[in-house]
Amino acid sequence: MRILTPCLALLLSACVSIQQPVRPPASDVTAIEVVKHFPEIMPKGSARFEETQLFFVHADQASEFAASLLIPIPFVTDMVVEDAKNEKATSYETAYHNLSLYEVTLEELRAFDGLSDSRGGYRLYPMMFMADGYDGVYRLSMSYQVERGGWMGRYYFHLPATIPRGLVGVPPEELLEEISLQMRMGARRLLSMINRDIRGELNESGQLVTVGSLYIVGGKVGGLVNAEALKYRRSELVEENAESVIVRIQGDPTSEAKAGGLSFGVHFFYRDQMHAFEIES
């Protein structure tokens, strides 16, 4: 029988462990080079594709977890399930090839006033996480990982558009067009956040809040924990208005993507993308 790991035990209590703080860069350098491959430091697991910068995050399903309990060597089941999902993701990847996150990022950076498209400063790694949810919906999150020297930051824009699981391999053209438009909107939003963070205009710390979103973890971890029970305590509220919030969420930037690895960073959320947002006392 599988033994619950300390991480899973923490998740069962709806409390995600805090491992690394999120702080702005200590620099006024504004040169940024967009890099067309994945960074070395990033969430573990799932299927990733260098050409499109797509990262499919597989959801744990209760049926898979239950099946693993019947096998004396659990990792064999894990390997078989993961391989099957990765193979399926490979067939999906071609459907999104024309979205070209790298090109969108490069074009928006060159048009952005305040950051220069040049080497010698930061390296920006654009990524698109496509996360399978327990509710049969794929959610998309653009992430710009920015690095310079020993500093690394991760910035997220969570797209409003979602993809039903049954259409993820054959998305309608109008949905792809909608995603493409939202990617450009997201690129501008992320570049603005990065620029403001570099210049010290994005609050370094703020009111402590507890947040929860299926964009961070959408599947049932280990097939047991309801994703909507997962909340990230002691996050820092950077900005808010009637429609959206920006928060800094602490975490482990290299942990499993499907179990909280997407938490670390500065997140722009529309309010309806969160199932929890509570001011801490």
N, C-alpha and C positions, 0 to 999 in steps of 0.2 A: 504494500500500500504506500502511496506517495506521502511523504512527510511535508507538512507545510513549512516553507522557508520563513525566516524572520521577516523578510520583505512582505510576503503574502499575509503573514500574521498581522503586520501593521496595517495593510490594506483592509483586512477584515474588520478592523476597528475604525475604518473610514478616516484614518489619519495617515497622510503620506509623509514619510521621513524627509527632513530637510538636510541636505548634504553640502550644498555649495551656494553661497550668496551671489546675487546678480548685481554687479556694479558697473557704472559707466566707464568708458575708457579715460585714462589719465593722459590725455593728449589733445592738442589743438590741430593736429594734422588732418587735412580734408581730402587727401588723395586716396582714391580707392580703385583697386584692380578687381574686376569681376573674373572669377575663376570657374572654368567649366568642368569641374569634377568635384566629387565629394571630399569634404575635409577629413582629416584623420580622427579628430574628436567629434563623435556624433553618436546618436542613439544606436543601440545594438538591435539586431534581429530584422526579420522581414526582407522583402525583395527590393533591391535598389538598382537603378539604371542610370549609368553615367551620362549617356547621350542626352536624355531628357531631364535629368535631375529629379526624376520621380522616385518616390520611396513609398511602397505599398506597406501599410501596417496591418497585419493580419489580426483578426479578433479571435480570442479564445472562446470557444463555444462549450456550453455545459455538456453536450453530448460527447465531445472529444475528451474532456476531462474525465467523464464517467468511464469512457472506454479505456482510458489509461489506467484506471484503478484495477481493471481486470487482467492487466498484463504485468508480470513480475519485474520486467525491466522497462520502467516508464520512458526512458529516453528513446527507446526504439519507436514507440508510438509518436513521440514528439517529432522525431526525425521524419517519419513517414508523412505525418500531417503537414509539417512545414514544407517538405519537398513538394508535395502536391499543390500547396497554396502558391509556392514560388513559381511553379510551372504554369499555373493559371495566370499569375500576375504577368509573366513573360508574354503570354498571349494578349493580355490587356494593354501592355505598354505601347504597342504600335498604334492603338486608337488615339493616343494623346501626343503622338510624335510632333504634330504641327503646332502644338501650343508654345513650344520653344521658350521656356522660362529664361534661359540664358540670354537670348536675343532681346526679349522684353525688358529684362533687367538692364542690359547694356544700353538700349535705346532710351529708357527712362532716366538712367544715370546721366547720359550725355545731354539730356534736355533739362536736367535738374540744376537749379541755381543754388550753389552753396557747396557742392561736392564736385571734385574733378575726377574724370576718368583717366587715371594715370597710375603708374607704378611708383614704388617707393614709400607707400603709406600702408593703408589697410588692404587686406585681401578679403573679398566678399564672395561667399559661397552660396549661391541661390539653390534652394531645395523646395520641392513640393511634396508634402506628406499627404497621402491618400489613405485615410484610416477607415477600416470596416467597423461599423457599429453593430451592437447587439440587436438594434432595431431594424436591421436590413438596409441601412443607409451608409454610403461612403461620404465622409466629410473631408474637405480639402483645406490644408493649411500651408500658406507660403511661409517660408522661413529664410531669413538672410543671416547666415553665420558670418560674423566679422572678426578678423584676427589681426593682431599686430604684436610682435614680440611675444611676451608671455601672457598677453591679455586676450580673452575670447568672450564675445557676446553673441547672443542669439535673439533675433527679433521675429515676431510672428504676426501675420495678418491672416485671420481665419475667414475664408471666402463664404459669403452667404449661400452660394449655389451648392446643392448637394446632389448626389447621384444614387438613385435606387440600385441596390445590389444587382438586380436583374438586368440593368442597362450598363453596368460598369465596363463590360467588354465591348459593347456596341452603343456608345453614347450618341444620341441624336445630334445632328449638326447644329441645331439651334441651341442646344445645351452647351456644346463646345464653344460656340460664339459668345454665349453668356459668360462662361468661365474665362475666356480670353479677355473680355472687357474687364472682368473683376480682377484678373491678374494685373492689368495695367493700373487699375485703381489701387490695388494692393502694393504694387511696386512703388508708386508715388508716396503712399502712406508710410511704407517701411523706410524709404530713403529720408523722408522727413523726420521720422523718429530717430534714425541713426545720426543725422545731421544735428538735431537738437541735443542728443545725448553727448556727442563729441563736444559741442559748444557749452555744455553745462546748463542747457535750457530745459531739459527733461528732468523732473525731480529725481534726485538720487534715492530718496527714501520718502515715505509718506505714511498715512494712516494704515495700520495693519488691518487686513481683511482676510476672510475665508472665501475662496472661490472654487467653483466646480464647473466643468464643461466636458461634454462628450468629444470635443475637439482634442482634448488632451488624452483621455482614455475613453474609448467608445465601446470596447468589448468587456465582457465579464472576465476579470482577471482570474486565471486558474479555473474558469467555468463556475466560480462560486460567488465572487463579489460583484454585486450590481454596480455598474459604472456610475450610476447617479448617486451612489453612496460615497463616492470618492471626493474628498474635498481637500484643498490645499491651504492649510492654515499658515498664518504669519506671512502671507503675501503682502506686498506693499502697493497701495493705491497711488498711482502717479498722476492720473487725470481722470475726470469723469464729466459726462454731460448727460442729457436726457436719453441719448441713443447709444452711447458707447462708453467703455472704460479702457484705460491703459493700466496694466498691473505688472509688477516685477514678481515673478514666482521663482522661489529657490528650489533646488533639486539637484539630481545627479545627471549631468549632460550626456553621460555614456550608458545609462541604464537601458533596459529593454523598452523599445518604443511603445509596445502594446501594454506596458505596465507602469507608465509614468515618465518615460524618457523624454517626452515632449513637453514636460512641465517647465524645465529650466529656461528662463529667458524673459524678455519683455514682450508682453502680449497685448495686441489690440483686439478687443472683443466688442461686438455688438451685444447689447444686453440680452437679446433673445437667444444668444449662443451659449449662455451660462445657465446651469440649473441651480447654482448657488452663488450668492453674492451677499456676504454678511460682514458688517463692520464689527471688529473685535474690540472689546473693552480694554 
